[in-house]
Amino acid sequence: MVSYKWLPIYITPLMVQRTVEAIIEGEGNIPKSPSWVRYESISPHMVMAVIAAEDQKFPEHGGFDWEAIETARREITTGRRFRGGSTITNQTAKNVFLFPVRNIARKVVEAYFSLGIEWIWGKKRIMEVYLNVIEMGDGIYGIDAASREYYAKAASELTKAESAMIAAILPNPRRWDPNSPTAYLRGRQAWILRNMQQLGEIEL
């Protein structure tokens, strides 16, 4: 965990799982290692877009959005569809350190790593890692690969609208394609853009 504060991360447990699935089961494309880009080489619009879409309290919380967790708990108990309480920190921790399985033990370990990276890495590094390793399409990992695949440009050149569209696919990146957006995806993009406007400028 400490060494990852500085080192690029080119492989994650999810990439390993997707590779095995692609080889054995023929599911999806074999992942390519992400081309690592530093935080300063990522468009500020992209940073704002994922905060607006995934975790609006990211700059201020300590790894957990307790209000969102409580809301998710209430929605589960009432049988309603719930949004979940996972933060960007949580998502980064599970992407870098854990295989994507669902059980209580994994949640405990995820919480351990979430607290650790908040303390050791800090917000800017967490965001840098998050945007470099998350799945952004079938076999596409990291914002540099995504920006070149979808918009034929470097991550630093992404516009506000392009950033919002990439952020819009993150809940299901292997199903949605920014180049062929559905009406739902365009609506989600518009919602993210409104949130970005309301949040204003954020310094990590």
Order of alpha helices (4+ residues) and beta strands (2+ residues): alpha-alpha-alpha-alpha-alpha-alpha-beta-beta-alpha-alpha-alpha
